[in-house]
Amino acid sequence: MSSENERSAESAEPEQLALIRETVRKAKVPRAKPRTWRGAALAKELPVARVVVNKGSLHLDQFFDYAVPEELDEVARPGVRVRVRFGAGAHQVKNGRREGGRLIDGFLVERRATSDYSGPLAALADVVSPEPVLGPELLGLSRAVADRYAGSLADVLQLAVPPRSARAEGRPSPEPLPSPPAPEPGSWTRYERGAAFLDSLARGGAPRAVWNALPGPFWAEEIARAVAATLASGRGALVVVPDGRAAGRVDAALTGVLGEGRHALLTADAGPEKRYAQWLAVRRGAVRAVVGTRAAMFAPVRDLGLVVIWDDGDGSHSEPHAPQPHARDVLILRATHDRCAFLLGGTSCTVEAAQLVESGWAKALTAGREQVRRAAPLIRTVGDGELARDEAARAARLPSLAWQTVREGLKTGPVLVQVPRRGYVPRLACERCRTPARCRHCAGPLEAPEQRELHCGWCGRGASDWHCPECGSARLRAQVVGARRTAEELGRAFPAVPVRTSGRDHVLDSVPGRPALVVSTPGAEPVAEGGYAAALLLDGWAMLGRPDLRAGEEALRRWIDAASLVRGQPEGGTVVVVAEPTLRPVQALVRWDPVGHAQRELAERAELGFPPVSRMAAVTGPPEAVEGFLAGAGLPPDAEVLGPVPLPVVRPGGPRRAGDPPPGEQWERALVRVPPGSGAALAAALKQARAGRLARGGGDPVRIRVDPPDIG
């Protein structure tokens, strides 16, 4: 380049910059997204946007008002995702508007003409997407869940609204299909009120039922028929199941009953983009039926007519993230607020389900005893006395009855062997009569960790002079028969038979109907084609002896879930359970009466003041923090504080569960119990106390969980 050309380029550069600056000055509104909206004109109508910001702190659990720039007037509609500046002080005001602060995400919930805030407002920084994802129904449900669990609205919205995918938003959802015809009752006729329940759904009714499903593979199709009946009335339906395997079965059943394109599957296995596309199809009304796992409990189904939860006792229904809601309680809130039908189903029955029937909120939906006898397998028991007298059990840790059942079962099909997973810690019980050892003051479980003095796991009181209230014995027992060695013995005893395992590391969905030994941990049992010929439920003490209020209920649920995969007694199906025959859960399994077991458990808990009859909250943290929190919490007058008691110290590098203290730190836990009717007051008091501590001190190590599923 010549020197003359260089000089002309240098002189042209300032002229070009001046032209650009002049163009920007003449522009009425900024073209780019600037750091602030200084000088930007505001919307002429409804210039105030009420926003819920993505800040989960309890002391910030409120709506914040922002000004709506004219440029964003058309896209800033209620329900859209927005970006706002948060944290600017009152001193950061220019031209009557607040500026500065950090950019965070939020949802626009309302447009208003005026603001309750008298000072200057910051302006919306941006509308992330014009797609409205937060409707009034979902907002109201999220607020109700936050209040019930002493949490923040922002935390609930993180669970309710999935992360955005721009590509999914850019694709149109399919056109909605017309309502299908009402289905035939099918296998619902096996239940005394099954056909009437479907008929009520098809006519637009809102029945509420607790359904004790018969054993066998028909439960998924029965759910699909209930969904089809609801869709026939022009309404939507939502089904929540505990895991992806159950979701796949209901998905296949819905496709068989409804055909393609009438329902959406919401599970984490689909991936973020596909799952968000399915969620958008539901939000836009393209499909009106949803089946999914825990997060689907917030699915924005149009004209909701039915909510279904399957196997509500499964721990997967309890959300591990704040505020840790349970899917059953969320669906109860939806059924109440939307006045829609409710169906809680399972082969077993939880105490919470029994309470819904006992209170009259829902009706029992069960089959007659003759139907139960035809569908259920034969149950046989092996107790401690028989094990002591059995030569085979002493040699191979497996009773002769189990050997015989396995041999007979392998002649016609696969045999299921359920073994407790590692980590089950038994609670203490009377050595003579097996009555659980409980505190005389609060009825909490007694513990003796590391052979120290006996004390209560709830209130911490000592119990050195404990005697069994049933038989008077002072001797305690905590014995578990080895499950891993028993499974190895089975494999060596039948070398010509293939052995398959299903557990935490590798869960099988199904197995062929050929002879095989299938060793599984509770909850990971695969479905066998044609059903299992037999099943062994081993080491019952490992499940019944857990230090948990729900130990008996959980053991019965796991046993019945596994036994439901076995062929009925007319087809030769047999189940052998190795547990003391006199215990209540074992007797309930033999009679196949989970409802009766749940009713008796409910009566005992009502007498002792245990959940779900009472409401309870767990407060955990460092000892001084828990003590200070409880002292200033302003609890309801009828609240009772149990404890605090020390929690086990988590070793560094060891496994951690949600809610565990930091590794190496000694934390304590206190339980706060209130009678029926005071649950809302308890949640409000705990939420207000924690919000006040956060506002004053910044950080707060105290953790709160309302209605903890595991209280010892």
N, C-alpha and C positions, 0 to 999 in steps of 0.2 A: 504494500500500500504506500502511496506517495505521501509526502508530508502535507500536501495541500488537502488530500482526502482526510488525513488524520485531523487537521484543524476543523474541517467542516463537520466531522462526526462529533468532535468535542463541543462545537457550538450548538449542534442539534440536540444533544443530550439534555441540556438545561431546558430547552424549549419544550421537549417532550414531557419532562417531569412537570413543568408548569401547566401544560395542557391537562395532564392527568389530575393534578390537584384542583384545577378549576372545574373539571367535570364532576369530581367528588363533591365539591362545595355546592354545586347547583342541584345535585340529587336531593329529592325531597325526603327519601328514607335511605338508610344505609343498605347497600347491596349485600355486603358480607355480614357475617354474624360477629359483631364487635364485642369487646370485653364488657362494655356497658351500653346502655341505651340512652346515653345522654343526648337530649335534644330530639329523640324520636317521638313522633306523635302517638297519642294513645287512641284506643278504639273509642268510637263515638257512642256506642251503646254497650252497656254492661262492661265497663272498662276494668273491673276487678275480677281476678281469678282466684278462687279458693283452692289451695293446693295441699295435698298431703305429701310431705317430703320423705325421702328414703333415709330416715334417721330413726333407728329402733329404740333410742333411749326413752325411758318412760317419762322423763320430765319434758320431753318434746312431743308428747303424744297429743297433738292438736293440729288443727288446720291453720295454714298461714296464707295471708292475702298478698297477692302480687298484682302489679299493674299489667294490663294487656296492651302491648304495642299495636299500632294500627296494622303493621305488616303481618302480624300473626292473628289478626282478628278472625279470619275465615277458618283457620285450621285449629285455633285454640278452643276446641269444643269439650264439654264435659266427658271424661273418660279417657282422654288421650294421655300419652306419656309426655312429660315436659322436662326441660332442664332449667334450673333456677340457681341463683346465687344465694347462698345461705351463710349467715354468720357475720354480715356487715354490721358495724356498730352505728349508733345514731349520729356519730361525728362524721361518718362517710356519706354526706348528703351534698349533692350538687344539683343546682337548678330545681330544687324541690323534690328530687328523687334520690333514694338510697342506692349507693353503688358499692362495688367490691364484694368480698365474700368468696367462698369456694363453690364451684359448680357441682351440683348434685342432681340426681334424678328424682322425679316425683310424678304424681298423677294429678291432673286437673279434675276436680270433683264438681265444681259449680262456677258459673259466671254470675256476677252480681253488679248492681249499679253503684253501690257504696260499700265501704269497708267499716268494720267495727274498730279498726285501728286508726287512731287519730293522727299518727305521724306519717312521714313520707314513706311511700311504698317502693320497693325494688320492682323492676320489670321482669317479666318472663324472658329468659335468655334464649329459649328455643323450644319449638315443638318437635320432639323426636320423630313422631309419626302421626299422621292424621287418623290412624286406625283407633277407634274408641274401644278400649279393652276393659275398662272398669265401669260397669253399669251400676245403677242404684241398688239392684238386688244384691250384687256381689259386695258392694260397699257396705250395705246394711248387715249382711252376714258376717263380713270380716270384723266389723265393729262389735257385733255380739260375741264373736269368738274371743276377741281381744279382752273384752270385759270379763268374760267367764273365766279366763285363764290368767288374769292379772298381767296381761301383756300389752304390747303397743300395736296400734293399727298397722304401722309400717312393717312390723315383723310378720303379721298375718298376710299382708298383701304380697310379701316376698314368697309366701307359700301358695297363694291363691292365683297369682298371675305369672305365667312362665316367662322366661327371658325372651326378648324379641329376636326374631329372625327376619331380616329385611326381604330375603328371597321368598320366604313363606308368605309374607304380607303382600308381596307383589303379585302373587298368583291368585286368581279368583277361586272361590269355593264352588263346588258343584251346586246345581239347582236342587232344592229340596224335593223329595219324592212325596207323592200323596200318601195319606194314612193307609196302612195295611188293614185287611179285614181282621176281625176278632178271631183269635186262634181257638182250636178245640182244647178242651181241658187236658187231654192226654193223661200223663201220669199224676196230675193233680187230683184225679178222682180217688187216689189211694188215701187222701187226707179227708177228714170228716167235713171240713169247711173249705176244701181246696177249690172246688168248682165255683162256689159262691164268691170266694175271694177274687177269682179271675173275672167273673161276671160283673162284680162291683167296679173293678178297674175299667173294664170295657165300657161301662155306662157312665164313666166320669166320676165315680165315687172316690173317696179318700180313706179306705180302710187301713188300719194299723194292726200289724200282726207280728208275733214272735213265732217263727216257724222252726219246729224241730224236724229236720229233714230225715227221711228214712235212709239207711245205709245203701250204698250202691252208686252207680254212675249217673243217675238221672237228675241230680240236683242242678246241673248247669242248664239242661234243657228246660227244667221247671222255671228257673229264673228267666230264661229267654221267653217263655210263654207269658210270664207276668209282664215283661217289657212289651211284648207284642200287643197284649190286651190294653196296656196304657197308651201305646201309639195309636191303636184303633180308635181311641176316644179323642184324638187330636192333640194329645199332650205329650210331653217329653218324659224320659226316664233316665235314672242314673244308678249305676251298679258299682260298688266299691268292694274289691276283693283283696286278700292279704298279699299276694305275690303274683309274679308274672306267669307262673304255671297255671294258677287258677284263672287269671285273666285270659289266657289262651284258650282254656276250655269253654269259658262263657262266650268268648269271641266266636269260636267255632259253632257253638250252639245258636248264637244270634244269627249268624250267617245262614245256618240251616233252616231256622224258623222264619226269618225276615227276608233273606236274600241279601245280595250285595248292595252297599251304598246307603243303608239306613242307620248305621251306627258307627261310632268312632271308638278306637282303642287308644287309651292314654296310659302308656307305661314308659318307664325310663329306657327300656330296651330299644324303643323306636328311634332314639337320637333326638337332639334338640330341635332340628329343623322340621322333621316329620311330625314330631309331637306338637310343636307349635302350630303347624298347618292344620292338624286335626282339631286342636283347641280352637283355632279361628273358625273352622267350619261349624263347630258347636256354637260359638259366640255369634256368628252371623245367621244362625238358624238353618244352615244347610242340612244338618243332621240333628235329630232330637233324641237319640239314644246314645249313652256313653257307658263304657265299661272300662275300668282302670284300677290302678293300685291307689295307695293312700292319697297322693296329691290330687286325684280326681274328685275328692270330696268337695272341692270348690268349683267344679266344672260349671260354667255358666249356661246351663241347659234352658232353652226357651220353654215357657209354659210348663214348668216342672209339675208332673203328675204323680211320680213315684220315685222314692229313693230306696235302694236296697244295699244292705251290708251283709256280706257272707263271712262267717267265722269271726265274730267280733272279739273273741278271746285271744286271737293271735296277736302277739306283740308287735307285728309289723304295722298294725293299724294305729300305733301310738307314734306321733311325729317326734323325732329327736331334736328338731330345731325349735327355737323359741317362737311362741310360748308353749310349745309341745302339746297341741290339741290331740284328742283322740277322734278318729273318724266316726265312731258311733255317736259321740256327743254332737259333732258337727252336723251329722245327718238328722239327728233329733231336732236340732235348732232349725234346720231347713224345712223339715216336715211341719214344724209348728208355725214358722213364719209364713211359709208358702201354702199352708193348709193342703198339703198333698199327702198321698198314701205313703206308708212306711212298711218295710219288710226287713226284719232282722232274722237271718237264717243261719243254720249250722247243724251238723250232725250231733253236736253237744249243746249245752245250754249254760251260759254264764249267769252269775248272780245278778248282774245288771239287767240282763234280759228277763230274769224272773221277777225283778222289781218292777219292770215296765208292765208286766201282766198283773202283778199284785196290786199296783196302784190304779189299775183300770185304764191306763193310757193306751195299752195295746191289748189285743186278744190273742189267746193261744191258738196256734194252727198246728195240730198234731194228727197223727194217724192212730187208729185203734190198735189194741194189743195184738189182735190176730195178724194185722198187716206187719207189725213190728216183728213178730215171731217168724213170719215167712221171709222177711228181708234180712234179718240179723243172723250172724253165724252163731254156732254153739260156743259158749264161753266156759272154759275150765280153769281152775285155779290150783296153784301149788304154793303152800305156805311154808313157814319156817320149820314147823314140826315135820312135815313131809320131807323137806330137804335134809333134815338131820337124820332121818331114818333111811334115806335113799342112798344105796351104795353108788349108783351112777352119779348122783349129784356130788357126793364126796370126792369121787375120783376125777370127774370132768367138769364139775360146777354146773351141771345141767341135769335136771331131773329126768327120770325115766319116761314120764308122761310126755315131756317135750321131745325126747328122741323118737318115741313112737309116733307122735303127731307129725314130725318132720318126715319120717319114712313113708307114712300113709299119704301125706300131702304131695310128696314128690312123684308119686305114681300118676297123678292127674294134672299137675301144673306147678307153678312157682310157689315158693314158701317165703313169706316175709318175716324177717327177724328185726325187731325194734330194740335198739340198745341206747341207753342214755348217753348224751354227749359228755365229753370231758368238761369239768368245771362245775358240775352239780355238787353243792355242799349240803349235806343233810342237816336238818335241824334236830334238836334233842327231843327224845320221846321216852316215855316210860318203858323200861326194859321188859316188864311183865305183860302189860296190856296194850302198849304202843300208843297211849294217849299223848298227844303233843304237850311238851312242857311249856306252860305259859305263866306269865307274871300274875300274882294275886291282885295287884293294884290296877293295872291297865290292860291285862290279858295279852300283852305283847309276847313274842317268842323269847325264851331264855337261851342264853349263849354262854359258852365257856371257851373263848378263843385262846389258843396256845396253852390249854390246860390251866387257865387262871380261874379265879373265883367266879361262880355262877352269877350272872346278872341279866337284867332285861335288855333286849335290843331296842326297845322303844324309849322307856323312861329312865333307864340306867340304874334302877334300884337293884340292890343285891338280893339274892335268893338262896343263901347258903343252906337254909333249912327246908328246901323244897321237898314235898311229898306228893305223890300222884293223887289227885282228887277222886279218881275212880276206884283204885285198888289199894292205895296207901303205900305203895312201894316207893323207896327213896333212890332206886338205881335207875340210871339213864342209859340210853343207847343211841349210837349214831353209826350205823353199820351200812356199808354199801358192798354188794357183791360185784366183783370185777366184770365189766361188760366186754372189754377188749379181749381178755383171755377166753371168755365164753364163745365169742365169735370165731376165734382161731380154732377152738375145739370143734366147732361145727364144720369148718372147712376141712380139717383133717379127718373127721369122721365120715365125710361123704366126698372122697377124692375124685370120683367120676362126675360129680355134679358141678357145673359152673357156679362160681360165687361172684356176685356183683355188689358193689357198695355204693351208697348214696349218702352224702353228708355235706358239710359246710364247704369243702373244697371242690366237690364235684357232685351236683345234684342231678339225678336222672329224672326225666319227665315221665317215661313209660318204659315197660319191659315187655318182651314177648310172653305169650301164654305157655311157653315150653317149661319143663321142669328146671328149676334153678333156685339157688339160695340168694335172697336179696337182703343184705344187711344194711340197715338205714338208721340214722338218728331221727329223733322225733321231729316231724314237720317236713322231712325230706323224702318221705316214702313215695316212690314212683307208682303210677297206676299200671296194673297188669291187665293185659288183654284177656277178657273173660273173667277177671277177678283172681285173687290168690286162692290157692287151695287150702292154705292154712297160714297162721301167723303165730309167732312167739313174741310175747311182750316181756322182756327180761329186766331183771334188777329193778323191780318196782320200788324198793326202798330209796333208790337214788333219786326218784322223782317225787315220791310222797314225803321224803325227809328233807326237802329243801326248806331253808329258813324264810318262808314267805307265807303270807296270809292266804294266797291263792294256790298253795301247793297241791291240795287235794283236788280242787277244781281243774287246775292245769294238767295234773296227771290223768284225770278222767278224760279230759278233752283230747289229749294226745293218744290215749288208748283207743277211744272211740273213733277218732279220725283214722287210725291205722286199721282197726277192725272193720271199718266201713268199706275198706278195699277188698275184704275177703268175701267169698261167695256165701250166699245164704245157707242156713242150716239144711233146707231141703236138698241143696246141691252138694252137701257134705262139708261145707266150710266150718273150720274149727279154729278157735283162738285159745292159746294157753297163756295165762298171765302169771308170772312169778311174783307174788305179793301175798301178804297176809290176808286170807279170805274174809276175816271178820271186819276189816276196815271199811268205812262207809263208801269211799270211791270204788273199791273193788266190788262191793255188793251192788252198787249202782251199775257197774259194767256188766255183772252177771245177769241182772234183771233188764239190762238195756233201758235204764231209766235216768237219763241225765237231767230231765226236768225235775223229777222228785228230789234228786241230789241238790240241785240249785235252790229249790224251795227250802230245803232244810238248812242249807248254808245261809240263806237269807234270813231265816228266823233266828239263827244263832247270832248273826252279825247285828241284827236289830236289838237283841238282848244285850250284847256287849258294846254297842255303839260303834261298830266298825263300818267302813265304807262298804257298799254304796248308800247304806241307810244314813250315815253321817257324811259330811263333807270334810276333806282333809287336805292340808297343804304341807309340803316339806320345805323347811328353811335350812340351807346348808351354807357353810363358810368357815373361816377361821373362828376359833372359840370366842374371841373378844368381839368380832363383828356380829356373830349370831346373837350374843348376849345384848349388845347395844341395839340391834335391830328390833328384837322382841320387846325390849324395854320401851321403845318409843313408837311402836307400830300402831297403837290405838286399836287393838283387836276388839271384836264384839264382846259384850259382857258374858255371853255364854260360851266363849272360846276356852278350850282346855289345851294347855301346852304339855306335850310329852317329851321329856328329855331336857336338854340335848344329850346325845351320846356320841362318842367318837366314831368316826368312819375308818375303815381299813385304809392304811397308807398304801398308795399306789407306788410300786417300785419303779425307778427310772428305767425306761426301755421296755416295760411290761405292757400287756394289753390294757386298753382303757375303754370304758363305756361312756356314753353320753351322760354328763352330770358328775362324773368322777372328779375328785379334787386333783390339783396339779401334782405331778409325781414328787414324792418325798415330803409333801406337806401334810400336817395333821389337821384335818377339818372335823367339824362336828355337824350333826343333823338334829334338828328339833321338828317334831310333828305337831301341827296345830289342828285341833279337831273341833268342829261345831256341829250342832244338831241340825236336822232338816229345816230348811227355810232360812238358814243364816249363811248359806254358801256365797251368795252375791255380796253380802256385807263383808265376809272374810276376804274375798278376792279384791274388793274395793279398798279395804284397809291395807292389805299387803302391797297393792299397787301404789297407793298414795304414799306409804311409808318409804318404799324404795325410790319412788320418784323424788321425794324430798331429800333423801340422802344423796342421790345423784346430783341434784341441783346444788346442794351445799358443798359437796366434797369432790365432785368430778367422778372418780372411780369408786366402785363398790363391789367387793368380792362376794357379797351375799347373793345366793341363787335361790329362786323361788320356783316351786313346781306345784301347781294345783292339781289335785286328784292324781298323785303319783301311782303308776300301775304296780310298783313293787315297794311295799312299805315294811317288809319283814314279817 
